[in-house]
Amino acid sequence: MTRTPETYDVVVIGGGPVGENAAGRVVRGGLSAALVEAQLVGGECSYWACVPSKALLRPGAAVEAARGVAGAAQAVTGRPDAAAALRRRDAFAAHWDDSGQAEWLAGAGVELLRGRARLTGPRQVEVTAGDGGVRRLAARHAVVLATGSRPVVPPVPGLADAPFWGTREATAAREVPGSLAVLGGGVSGTELAQAFARLGSRVTVVARSRLLGAFPRPAARLVADALEAEGVTVLEGRGTDRVRHGEDGIELVLDNGRTVCAERLLVSTGRRPALDGLGLEELGLDPAELQVDASGRVAGPQEQWLYAAGDAAGGPLLTHQGKYEARAVGDAVVARAAGRLGDSVPAWSPYASTADACAVPQVVFTDPAVASVGRSAEQARADGLEVDVVERDIDVAGASLHRDGYRGWARLVVDRRRRTIVGAFFAGPDVAELLHAATVAVACEVPVERLWHAVPVFPTISEVWLRLLEEYGL
């Protein structure tokens, strides 16, 4: 006998921050929602990415901040306590117990279903629990894909046979290895390289291009210099020909014949949307080419009931941006269910993730940090804008007071016609705290003449805004 599906207004597949926000938003709008998750509620960010990696970085950053101020430096007598740092990381990862997150969902009115989900037809979802039991769900209005992303492992000969870490294993590590090789010079690889180096590992980073290649060269150079000053070996522009695994650990053979040996290998070479096994092909959709509109609605033959947000939608792979997209998706689903929203989605409305195209903020939480928002000069010109670029070292009084020998750098990209900032980039200790002001300026298209009247407090690092605007000619 065929069992009647359990019916909800919205079914959300994926219980990370994106799925939680989408489900919470539709319930807040008066609809019912079920959220399906096969692993831990809270997702990658809570247990294996953003939160634990920053917890691993913070002890070393705190020690180095003290070492950078005469008077405090004399009180620093050693390196961070690795065991204590790992215990603190465990606490921030809630000891990999998601009961608190599950309680939040229940309090928000979202029903949690544990299991693996698969689309079986229009608005139809099948959930297979760990014990093999199957539940059939039907969505009156929408199914939302919030399945996140998964690591991309390069096809390096020998790698598949080596016991390497991904970022999950690294952020959940139970001990600090004596030596660590990091394959990949992107954000996660660079952050974890510094975290483990400051906790006592001897670290080598192998980057196919340059370290932090997606960020401006002056900013990336400051980070590379800092890593090398701390004893990290940074090998840029190097490919890996093969990997060997033996009793003494891992050996990487590079394309110039050099070998890198380490107890542990961390592979951090990018991520891709986790859309495999969801049944998209049966709906006539190619998981590798999923297209969404500004409200997150998936384009295709599925009668416009399917949505995607966060990493699954193929946009910026950032938790905060995914949560922003989830809020837009949730509001759009509610508005369409009530007949208040059609196919056209106004830019900058609650139903559109407009900022994805022009105002995405990001921080690399190394020391020095790198913070950016908006478009580079090259991206802006590709979009048809005429831009001016102004940059300078961060050498204001507040920076010198913040840390002895402070080294920092800043750049603004200005739309010459509209005289608004379309991109901002900062590098230096604690520049993350400069970023939200820049994000407001970019997203709200504040004219530089008006920014001149936003007076930075003296003596703070934010005074660099005044210097940049003076250099621009105001």
C-alpha positions, 0 to 999 in steps of 0.5 A, spaced: 500 500 500 502 506 498 503 511 504 500 518 503 506 523 503 506 528 509 505 535 507 508 541 508 508 548 505 516 548 504 521 542 504 528 544 505 534 539 504 540 541 508 540 543 515 546 548 515 546 555 517 543 556 510 537 551 510 536 553 518 535 560 515 531 559 509 526 554 514 526 559 519 524 565 514 518 561 511 515 559 518 516 566 520 512 568 514 506 563 516 508 557 512 510 550 515 516 547 514 520 541 514 528 541 514 532 534 512 539 533 514 543 527 514 549 529 518 549 534 524 544 540 524 548 546 523 552 544 518 559 545 515 560 552 518 558 550 525 563 544 526 568 543 521 569 550 517 568 557 520 567 556 527 572 551 529 578 554 524 577 561 527 577 558 534 584 554 532 587 561 529 585 565 535 590 563 540 596 564 536 593 571 534 592 573 541 599 571 543 602 575 537 598 581 538 601 581 545 608 580 542 607 586 538 606 591 543 612 593 548 610 592 555 606 586 553 611 583 549 615 582 555 609 578 559 609 573 553 614 567 555 612 561 550 607 559 544 600 557 545 598 551 549 596 546 543 592 542 548 588 548 551 587 550 544 584 544 542 579 543 548 577 551 546 575 549 539 571 543 541 567 547 546 566 552 540 564 546 535 559 544 541 563 537 542 560 535 535 553 535 538 547 538 535 542 538 540 542 545 541 541 547 534 535 541 533 532 545 539 533 552 536 529 549 530 523 546 534 523 553 538 522 556 531 517 551 529 521 547 524 520 540 523 527 536 523 527 530 519 534 526 520 536 522 513 538 523 506 533 526 501 532 525 494 527 529 489 522 524 486 518 528 482 514 535 482 514 537 489 516 530 492 521 528 496 523 522 499 527 521 506 531 515 507 533 515 515 539 511 517 536 505 519 533 504 512 526 507 513 523 511 508 518 517 509 515 521 503 514 528 503 510 533 499 511 540 498 505 545 497 509 551 495 517 550 494 523 545 495 529 549 497 536 546 496 541 548 501 546 542 501 552 546 501 558 544 498 564 538 498 571 538 497 574 538 490 580 533 490 585 534 485 587 528 481 594 527 483 597 520 482 598 517 489 593 522 493 587 517 493 592 512 496 594 516 502 591 518 508 590 525 507 586 530 511 581 535 508 579 541 512 574 537 516 579 532 519 584 538 520 579 543 524 577 536 528 584 534 529 585 531 536 593 533 536 597 537 532 602 534 528 610 535 528 609 537 521 604 539 516 604 539 508 598 543 505 596 542 498 593 549 496 594 556 497 587 558 498 583 561 504 582 555 508 589 552 506 592 559 508 588 560 515 590 552 517 597 553 515 598 559 520 593 556 525 597 549 526 604 553 525 602 557 531 600 551 535 607 547 534 607 544 527 612 545 522 608 547 516 609 547 508 604 550 503 604 548 496 600 553 492 599 552 484 599 559 483 601 564 488 598 564 495 591 567 496 591 568 488 584 571 488 586 577 492 590 583 490 598 581 490 600 586 495 595 584 500 597 576 499 604 578 499 603 581 506 600 574 509 606 570 505 611 574 508 608 574 515 608 566 514 615 565 512 617 570 518 614 565 522 617 559 519 612 557 514 615 554 508 611 557 502 612 554 495 608 558 490 607 556 483 608 549 484 604 543 481 604 536 485 606 530 480 605 525 485 604 523 493 607 517 496 605 514 503 610 511 507 611 509 515 615 516 516 609 520 513 607 523 506 612 525 501 610 530 495 614 530 489 613 537 486 613 539 478 620 541 479 623 535 482 623 538 489 620 533 495 616 535 501 615 530 507 611 531 513 607 527 518 600 529 515 598 532 509 592 537 508 588 538 501 585 544 501 584 545 493 577 548 493 570 546 493 563 545 489 556 544 490 554 538 493 548 536 489 550 529 487 544 524 489 539 529 489 535 526 483 536 533 479 537 529 473 530 525 473 527 532 473 531 534 467 536 538 471 544 538 470 547 539 477 553 541 474 550 547 471 544 549 476 541 556 474 538 560 479 535 567 479 535 573 484 530 570 488 534 563 488 529 560 484 532 554 479 531 555 472 528 549 468 522 544 466 520 543 474 515 548 474 518 553 478 517 550 485 525 549 486 529 553 489 537 553 491 541 558 496 548 558 499 553 553 496 548 549 493 546 555 488 553 556 486 554 563 488 559 565 493 562 560 498 561 564 504 556 562 510 554 569 511 552 570 504 549 564 504 544 566 510 543 572 506 541 568 500 536 564 504 533 570 507 531 572 500 529 565 498 524 564 504 521 571 503 520 570 496 517 563 497 512 566 502 510 572 498 509 568 492 505 563 496 501 569 498 500 572 491 504 578 492 510 576 488 511 574 480 516 572 476 520 579 476 524 580 482 526 587 484 533 589 485 535 590 492 528 588 495 527 583 500 526 577 495 533 578 491 540 577 493 542 583 489 549 584 493 552 577 490 553 581 484 557 587 487 558 587 494 560 581 497 564 581 503 570 576 505 575 576 510 581 571 510 582 571 518 590 570 518 595 575 521 595 579 518 588 579 515 585 580 508 578 583 508 575 585 501 568 587 499 566 589 492 569 588 485 576 589 483 578 594 478 579 588 473 572 586 474 569 593 474 572 594 468 569 588 465 562 590 467 563 596 463 565 601 469 570 607 468 574 606 475 580 610 479 584 606 483 587 609 490 591 605 494 596 606 500 600 603 506 596 603 513 601 608 516 596 612 521 597 613 528 592 608 530 595 603 527 602 604 530 599 604 537 595 598 535 601 594 534 609 596 534 611 595 527 604 595 524 604 593 516 598 594 512 595 596 506 589 599 503 585 600 496 579 603 494 576 602 487 572 608 485 566 609 479 569 615 476 562 617 473 558 616 479 563 617 484 561 611 488 566 606 491 565 599 488 571 595 491 575 596 497 581 592 500 585 592 506 590 588 509 593 588 516 592 586 523 585 586 525 583 590 518 576 585 519 573 591 523 574 596 517 570 591 513 563 593 514 564 600 513 566 599 506 560 594 505 555 599 507 559 604 502 559 599 496 552 596 497 549 603 499 553 607 493 555 612 498 558 618 494 565 619 496 563 627 497 558 624 503 563 619 505 568 625 506 563 627 512 564 620 515 569 622 520 574 617 523 575 617 530 582 619 532 587 614 533 584 608 530 586 604 524 579 607 521 583 613 519 586 610 513 579 612 510 581 619 511 587 618 508 585 614 502 579 620 500 585 625 501 589 621 496 583 621 491 583 628 491 577 630 496 
